[in-house]
Amino acid sequence: GTEDTVGAFGRFRTVVATATKYFPFINTVLAWLGAVDASRSAVSKTLSLGDRIGLAPGGIAEMFEGYPKPNTHPDDEYTILANRKGFIRMAIQHNVPVVPIYAFGATKLFKRFQLPEVFETVSKMLRISICVFFGRFGLPIPFRQRLLYVMGCPLFPPDIGDVVVGSEEYRRLVDDMHAKFSERLLDLFDRHKSSYGWGHKTLKII
């Protein structure tokens, strides 16, 4: 429940796709829940107010990764992270830690049809997911699936001191923190996968 979530992770505001503003009812509900637009300015403003946020670096694109997509394997889980460094830059800018979290079983809540690649391209352009998914009884009702949320230790940003934002030294600091975050996420997955029954699976960062 909500109280259990707050007890485990504390209170935070969820970052949602900018495209949700085009759907008045959904946008109203998300605003009521305190969601934050995924734009750089909105996220920066929220952090400057001292609020904590929760986000998925892979964003909408991650919905199209994994089996049955061509060249993927059912024993692999995928996360789009290799070139997603904006959240690291924000953490450094506002001097806030990032905490890796992985939800085992989340990819099994729904099944989806593999649509032509053009839908993935259009989705990325519009920043909204265009996919056909289904759950129980062929409806958008999640399959019964046990979920396991695991949380790693906070990763604190480096002290940039007089380093100029955008400089080679700054980019090196961003890359270093991003590499540490990626390593911690992989370690988090590997340490807990057997307890969830996924000992045969591998998490791939793409």
Secondary structure per residue as TSV (DSSP state, phi and psi in degrees):
chain	resnum	aa	ss	phi	psi
A	1	G	-	360.0	179.1
A	2	T	H	-62.6	-41.5
A	3	E	H	-64.3	-37.1
A	4	D	H	-65.0	-40.1
A	5	T	H	-63.6	-46.2
A	6	V	H	-62.7	-39.9
A	7	G	H	-63.7	-36.2
A	8	A	H	-81.9	-43.9
A	9	F	H	-111.5	-9.0
A	10	G	-	80.5	176.6
A	11	R	S	-84.6	132.9
A	12	F	-	-149.1	162.6
A	13	R	E	-106.9	132.8
A	14	T	E	-83.8	135.0
A	15	V	E	-87.8	126.7
A	16	V	E	-122.8	159.0
A	17	A	-	-59.1	140.0
A	18	T	G	-58.1	-31.5
A	19	A	G	-63.8	-16.1
A	20	T	G	-63.2	-20.2
A	21	K	G	-68.4	-15.6
A	22	Y	G	-82.1	-3.8
A	23	F	S	-119.1	93.0
A	24	P	H	-48.5	-48.5
A	25	F	H	-64.8	-47.6
A	26	I	H	-62.4	-42.3
A	27	N	H	-62.0	-39.5
A	28	T	H	-65.0	-44.8
A	29	V	H	-62.5	-44.7
A	30	L	H	-63.7	-38.8
A	31	A	H	-64.3	-39.7
A	32	W	H	-63.9	-32.5
A	33	L	T	-83.3	-4.2
A	34	G	T	85.1	21.2
A	35	A	-	-66.5	156.0
A	36	V	E	-117.2	133.9
A	37	D	E	-62.8	145.0
A	38	A	S	-76.6	3.0
A	39	S	S	-67.9	151.7
A	40	R	H	-58.9	-42.1
A	41	S	H	-65.8	-41.0
A	42	A	H	-67.8	-41.4
A	43	V	H	-66.0	-43.2
A	44	S	H	-62.0	-42.3
A	45	K	H	-63.1	-41.8
A	46	T	H	-62.9	-44.4
A	47	L	H	-66.4	-35.6
A	48	S	H	-66.9	-22.9
A	49	L	T	-82.1	-6.9
A	50	G	T	92.1	4.5
A	51	D	-	-78.3	151.0
A	52	R	-	-95.6	146.8
A	53	I	E	-125.4	157.1
A	54	G	E	-124.5	129.9
A	55	L	-	-145.7	160.9
A	56	A	-	-109.9	107.1
A	57	P	T	-54.5	-30.6
A	58	G	T	-71.8	-21.8
A	59	G	G	57.7	-151.5
A	60	I	G	-61.8	-37.2
A	61	A	G	-57.9	-29.0
A	62	E	G	-66.8	-22.2
A	63	M	G	-66.3	-20.5
A	64	F	G	-97.2	0.2
A	65	E	-	-93.9	155.3
A	66	G	S	96.7	168.9
A	67	Y	T	-59.4	136.0
A	68	P	T	-95.9	23.8
A	69	K	S	-60.8	140.4
A	70	P	T	-52.8	143.7
A	71	N	T	68.1	21.6
A	72	T	-	-116.8	162.5
A	73	H	-	-123.6	139.6
A	74	P	T	-62.3	-18.0
A	75	D	T	-91.8	5.9
A	76	D	E	-112.3	140.2
A	77	E	E	-107.2	148.4
A	78	Y	E	-127.3	140.0
A	79	T	E	-134.7	131.8
A	80	I	-	-86.1	106.4
A	81	L	-	-143.5	-22.4
A	82	A	T	-52.5	-40.7
A	83	N	T	-115.2	16.6
A	84	R	-	-99.5	97.6
A	85	K	-	-121.4	1.5
A	86	G	H	-60.1	-39.1
A	87	F	H	-69.0	-28.7
A	88	I	H	-70.4	-42.4
A	89	R	H	-61.2	-39.8
A	90	M	H	-63.9	-41.6
A	91	A	H	-62.0	-42.2
A	92	I	H	-67.9	-43.0
A	93	Q	H	-60.2	-41.3
A	94	H	H	-101.4	3.6
A	95	N	T	54.6	50.2
A	96	V	-	-121.6	147.5
A	97	P	-	-78.2	158.7
A	98	V	B	-114.0	142.0
A	99	V	-	-120.3	116.1
A	100	P	-	-72.1	133.4
A	101	I	E	-134.2	137.4
A	102	Y	E	-128.4	136.7
A	103	A	E	-107.7	102.0
A	104	F	E	-71.1	131.7
A	105	G	T	97.1	-11.7
A	106	A	G	-62.6	-32.1
A	107	T	G	-76.2	-5.0
A	108	K	G	-106.6	4.1
A	109	L	S	-70.5	-30.5
A	110	F	-	-136.3	159.5
A	111	K	E	-112.4	155.6
A	112	R	E	-137.8	153.3
A	113	F	-	-84.6	140.2
A	114	Q	-	-81.4	105.3
A	115	L	-	-87.3	163.3
A	116	P	-	-54.4	150.2
A	117	E	H	-59.2	-22.7
A	118	V	H	-60.5	-32.5
A	119	F	H	-66.8	-36.9
A	120	E	H	-65.2	-41.9
A	121	T	H	-63.0	-45.9
A	122	V	H	-64.7	-39.6
A	123	S	H	-59.8	-43.5
A	124	K	H	-66.2	-36.8
A	125	M	H	-66.5	-44.1
A	126	L	H	-85.2	-10.0
A	127	R	T	56.7	43.7
A	128	I	S	-146.8	143.1
A	129	S	-	-79.5	123.5
A	130	I	-	-113.0	97.1
A	131	C	-	-150.6	157.4
A	132	V	-	-108.2	111.9
A	133	F	E	-126.7	162.0
A	134	F	E	-153.8	158.1
A	135	G	-	-126.9	-135.3
A	136	R	G	-63.4	139.7
A	137	F	G	61.6	19.3
A	138	G	G	74.7	12.4
A	139	L	S	-107.2	166.0
A	140	P	S	-75.3	50.2
A	141	I	-	-112.3	121.1
A	142	P	-	-55.5	143.3
A	143	F	-	-65.8	152.4
A	144	R	-	-68.3	116.3
A	145	Q	-	-147.3	124.5
A	146	R	-	-69.7	132.3
A	147	L	-	-110.2	143.4
A	148	L	E	-129.5	114.3
A	149	Y	E	-96.8	126.8
A	150	V	E	-121.5	141.0
A	151	M	E	-124.8	132.2
A	152	G	-	-90.6	-175.7
A	153	C	-	-79.5	149.7
A	154	P	-	-61.3	140.1
A	155	L	B	-108.6	113.8
A	156	F	-	-87.7	142.3
A	157	P	-	-71.6	156.7
A	158	P	-	-74.9	157.5
A	159	D	-	-80.7	111.3
A	160	I	-	-82.7	-13.7
A	161	G	T	54.3	-121.8
A	162	D	T	-96.2	12.1
A	163	V	-	-63.9	132.5
A	164	V	-	-80.7	128.2
A	165	V	T	-60.6	129.8
A	166	G	T	94.9	-9.6
A	167	S	S	-76.3	168.8
A	168	E	H	-61.0	-40.3
A	169	E	H	-64.9	-39.4
A	170	Y	H	-63.9	-44.3
A	171	R	H	-62.6	-35.1
A	172	R	H	-65.6	-40.9
A	173	L	H	-64.3	-41.0
A	174	V	H	-63.2	-46.9
A	175	D	H	-61.9	-39.3
A	176	D	H	-66.2	-44.8
A	177	M	H	-66.7	-38.5
A	178	H	H	-63.2	-41.3
A	179	A	H	-63.7	-40.7
A	180	K	H	-65.7	-40.1
A	181	F	H	-62.8	-45.0
A	182	S	H	-60.8	-42.9
A	183	E	H	-62.5	-41.8
A	184	R	H	-67.4	-37.2
A	185	L	H	-65.8	-43.8
A	186	L	H	-62.8	-43.0
A	187	D	H	-63.3	-39.8
A	188	L	H	-60.9	-44.6
A	189	F	H	-62.9	-49.1
A	190	D	H	-65.9	-34.4
A	191	R	H	-72.4	-26.3
A	192	H	H	-113.4	-7.2
A	193	K	T	-63.4	-36.2
A	194	S	G	-67.9	-36.9
A	195	S	G	-67.0	-20.2
A	196	Y	G	-94.8	-6.8
A	197	G	T	89.8	15.9
A	198	W	-	-111.1	31.4
A	199	G	T	-57.7	-24.0
A	200	H	T	-86.5	-4.9
A	201	K	-	-94.9	159.0
A	202	T	E	-130.2	137.1
A	203	L	E	-93.8	125.1
A	204	K	E	-112.1	129.7
A	205	I	E	-93.6	123.8
A	206	I	-	-123.6	360.0
